[in-house]
């Protein structure tokens, strides 16, 4: 059972893929324990994420943000954002069965060599993680 608590926005870490990489190429490097992907080649990338969200008793709203940290340093920048608002009624504390909705993001982004990206969610405990229900990644586009 997944419990939802009031919390600040938190980076999603410890992605466990069980060794099942959809795309594993030289142009990216995944650090699953830190929850981020770094690119090894500058270019245009397709970013995608799907977060399965549990209904939390008494909680209002959910937000997913994708951040980019430039390789040369500097402050993280928000690349993408998805949010929902409203009160999700539930009994007790925590998830009520299967996830009740999803937060999906998909975009073409330009990244430089060494840039890294990650996801933060609020509340992070609402993200349903079992059975690979939530995932994210990117792949580089090639233009001929």
C-alpha positions as CSV (number, residue, x, y, z in Angstrom):
1,X,0.0,0.0,0.0
2,X,1.3,3.5,-0.9
3,X,0.6,6.2,1.6
4,X,0.1,9.8,0.6
5,X,1.3,12.6,2.9
6,X,1.5,16.3,2.6
7,X,5.0,17.2,1.3
8,X,7.0,19.5,-0.8
9,X,7.8,18.7,-4.4
10,X,10.4,15.9,-4.6
11,X,12.7,14.4,-7.2
12,X,11.6,10.9,-8.1
13,X,14.5,8.5,-7.6
14,X,15.3,4.8,-7.4
15,X,13.7,4.0,-10.8
16,X,13.9,0.2,-11.0
17,X,13.5,-1.0,-14.5
18,X,14.4,-4.7,-13.8
19,X,16.9,-4.5,-16.7
20,X,14.2,-3.9,-19.3
21,X,15.5,-0.8,-21.2
22,X,13.3,0.2,-24.1
23,X,16.2,2.2,-25.6
24,X,19.8,1.9,-24.5
25,X,22.1,3.9,-26.7
26,X,25.5,5.6,-26.4
27,X,23.9,9.0,-26.5
28,X,22.4,8.8,-23.1
29,X,23.4,7.7,-19.6
30,X,20.8,6.8,-17.0
31,X,21.4,7.1,-13.3
32,X,18.4,5.3,-11.9
33,X,19.2,5.8,-8.2
34,X,19.5,9.6,-8.7
35,X,16.5,9.5,-11.0
36,X,18.1,11.4,-13.9
37,X,19.3,10.9,-17.5
38,X,22.3,12.7,-18.9
39,X,22.9,13.1,-22.6
40,X,26.2,12.5,-24.1
41,X,25.6,14.2,-27.5
42,X,24.0,17.5,-28.2
43,X,20.8,17.4,-30.3
44,X,17.0,17.2,-30.4
45,X,15.5,14.6,-28.1
46,X,12.0,13.2,-27.6
47,X,11.2,13.3,-23.9
48,X,8.3,11.2,-22.6
49,X,6.9,10.4,-19.2
50,X,3.9,8.6,-17.8
51,X,3.1,8.8,-14.1
52,X,0.3,6.7,-12.8
53,X,-1.3,8.6,-9.9
54,X,-3.2,7.3,-6.8
55,X,-6.1,9.0,-5.4
56,X,-5.0,10.4,-2.0
57,X,-7.6,11.0,0.7
58,X,-8.1,14.7,1.3
59,X,-5.2,15.8,-1.0
60,X,-5.8,18.6,-3.5
61,X,-3.9,18.5,-6.7
62,X,-0.9,16.9,-8.3
63,X,2.1,18.4,-10.2
64,X,4.8,16.9,-12.4
65,X,7.8,19.0,-13.4
66,X,10.6,18.0,-15.7
67,X,13.9,19.8,-15.0
68,X,17.1,20.3,-17.1
69,X,20.4,21.0,-15.5
70,X,22.9,22.6,-18.0
71,X,26.2,20.7,-18.2
72,X,28.1,24.0,-17.8
73,X,26.5,24.6,-14.4
74,X,23.8,27.0,-13.4
75,X,20.4,26.7,-11.9
76,X,18.0,23.9,-13.0
77,X,15.4,25.0,-15.6
78,X,11.8,23.8,-15.9
79,X,11.4,22.1,-19.3
80,X,7.8,20.8,-18.9
81,X,5.0,20.8,-16.4
82,X,1.7,19.1,-15.9
83,X,-0.7,19.7,-13.1
84,X,-4.2,18.9,-11.9
85,X,-6.3,20.4,-9.2
86,X,-9.3,19.3,-7.3
87,X,-10.1,17.2,-4.3
88,X,-9.9,13.4,-4.6
89,X,-12.3,11.8,-2.2
90,X,-11.2,8.6,-0.6
91,X,-11.6,6.6,2.6
92,X,-8.8,6.1,5.0
93,X,-5.2,7.1,4.3
94,X,-3.3,6.2,1.1
95,X,-4.2,4.7,-2.2
96,X,-7.7,3.4,-3.0
97,X,-7.0,0.5,-5.3
98,X,-5.4,1.1,-8.7
99,X,-4.2,4.5,-9.9
100,X,-7.1,6.8,-10.7
101,X,-5.5,9.1,-13.3
102,X,-2.2,9.7,-15.1
103,X,0.1,12.6,-15.8
104,X,1.6,12.4,-19.2
105,X,4.2,14.6,-20.9
106,X,5.7,14.4,-24.3
107,X,7.9,16.9,-26.1
108,X,10.8,17.5,-28.4
109,X,13.6,19.3,-26.5
110,X,17.0,20.5,-27.5
111,X,19.8,19.4,-25.1
112,X,23.5,20.0,-25.0
113,X,26.2,17.5,-24.4
114,X,26.3,16.7,-20.6
115,X,22.8,18.2,-19.8
116,X,20.8,16.1,-17.4
117,X,17.0,15.8,-16.9
118,X,14.8,14.5,-14.0
119,X,11.3,14.6,-12.8
120,X,9.9,16.1,-9.6
121,X,6.4,15.4,-8.4
122,X,4.1,16.9,-5.7
123,X,3.1,14.9,-3.8
124,X,5.8,12.3,-4.8
125,X,4.1,9.7,-2.7
126,X,1.0,9.7,-5.0
127,X,3.0,8.3,-7.8
128,X,2.2,4.6,-8.3
129,X,5.4,2.8,-9.0
130,X,4.8,-1.0,-8.9
131,X,4.8,-3.1,-12.1
132,X,6.4,-0.4,-14.2
133,X,3.2,1.7,-14.1
134,X,5.2,4.9,-14.1
135,X,8.2,5.6,-16.4
136,X,10.1,8.2,-18.3
137,X,12.9,8.4,-20.9
138,X,14.2,10.1,-24.0
139,X,15.7,9.3,-27.3
140,X,17.7,11.3,-29.8
141,X,16.2,12.3,-33.1
142,X,18.2,12.0,-36.3
143,X,17.7,14.4,-39.1
144,X,18.8,13.3,-42.6
